[in-house]
């Protein structure tokens, strides 16, 4: 029987010291963590996922990212996020661009606006719920894009009017 000189094709088992742990999170998904002993009062905003296991009071605004409230997390804030997972306690209004997931040990007291919602058995939800249709989301995104496109152009129509007025007088 022929044996390959390459060690990866060898039939001998690898030694325990050569074990390399596999990373579970890709480097593209970065997640900030607010630990158990941290207390934040004020506004939290950013462009990465956030895991809260401590206490936050104020406002959380991460519209393009995921916010996770851990089992020890206590939040007294309005939250704007793409996705929100609640395993702790939240008091405040929630707006999710995609989905809200309240796990069995989680509780939310406040109004909700989202596209999708999941509430497990044992979870507590006190407040109003507005589930929007996918087409509503697309309309809102189109309105935001239209407003963004129109914002830098106010000077251009005035210049066109001035040129038209000048052309009319010539």
N, C-alpha and C positions, 0 to 999 in steps of 0.2 A: 504494500500500500504506500502511495506517495503522500508525503506531508508537505504542506506549504511552508515556506520559510517565514511567511508573514504571521506574526503572533495572533492576530485577530481571527485567523482560521484554525488555530490550534485547538485541539480537543481538551486540553488541560484547563481546569476551571481557573478563573481569575482569582488572584489573592485578595483577601478582604481589604488590604491597605490600598489597592488600586481602584477602589470604588469611587466614582465621581457622582455626586448627587445631581439630579436633574432639576433645573430651574422650572418652577411651575408658572411663573409670570414672565411674560415676554418683556424685554426692555422698553417696548413701545408704550405699554400700559403702566404709567406711573401712578402711584396712589399715595397721597399724603395721609398721615394718621394723626388724630388727636387722641392721645393716650388717656388712660383711666384717671390719672391724677390732674389732668389739665382742665382749666376753666377758662373759657374765652367769652368775653362780653364785647359785643360790637358786631361788625360786618365781616363775614368770611366770603371771599370771592376768589376765583382762579380759573385755570384751564386744565385741571387734572382731576382724577377721581379722588374722593375724600372718604375716609373711614373715621367715624367718630365713636370713640369708646369713653369719652370724658363728658364734660358739660359745656354746652354752647348756648348763649343767650343773645338775641339780636336778630340778625338776618344772614341767611346762607344763600348765595347766588352762584351756582355753577351750571348755567343753562345748557351747556353742551356735554356734561359729564355725569357720572354716577356718584351718588352720595349714599353711603351705607351707615346706618345708625346701629352700632354694635349692641350686644346684650346689656352692657353697662352704660350705654350712652343715654344722656338726658338732654333733650334739646327743647328750648323755649324760644322758637324762632320761626319766621316765615321762610319756607324753603322753595327755591326755584332750581330745578335740575332736569336733566334728560331722563334719568332713572333714579328711583329712590327705593331703597330696601330698608325696612324698619324692623329691628329686632329689639330695640330699647323703647324709650318713651319720648314722644314728640308732642309738644303743644304749640300749635300755630298752623297757619294755612300752608297748603302744599300745592305747587303747580309743577307738573311733570310733562315734558314734551313727548315722552314715550310711555313709560309705565311706572306704576307704584306697586310695590310688593310689601305687604304687611305680614310678617311671619307670626307663628303661633304665640311667641312670647312678646310680641311687639304691641304697642298701643299708640294711637293717633287721636288727638283731640283738636279738631279744626276742619276747615273746608278743603275739599280736594278738587282739582281740575287736572284731568289726565286723559290720555287716549286709551290706556289699558290699566286694569286694576286687578290685583289678586289679594284676597284676604283669607289667610289660613284659619282653620278651626282653632279657637282659643284666643285669637287676636282681638283687640278692642279697637273699634272705630266709632268715634262720636263726632258727628258733623255732617255737612252736606257733601254730596258727590256729584260732580259734573263730568260725565264721560263724553268726550268729543269724538266725532267721527274722523276717519283718516282724511277725508276731503277737506274738513275744516282746518286740519293741520297744514295741508298743502296751500290752502287759501291764505292762512296767516303767514306762512313762509313767503309766498308770492308778494303779499303786502309789504313785508319787511324788506324784500329785495327791491321792490318798486320804490319805497321810501328812500332806501340807501342810494339807488341810482339817481333819484331826483334831487337829493340833498345838495350835491355840489354844483348843480346847473342853474341856479337862479340868475347869475350874471349873463349867461348865454342868451336867454330870450330877450333881455333888455338890449343887448348889443344888436340882436336881429331887428328889434323894433326901431332902434336908432338908425340902422342902415336902411330900413324900409322908408323911414320918414325922410332921410336924406335923399334917397333915390326918387321919391315922389316930388321933392322940391326942385330937382335938377331939370 
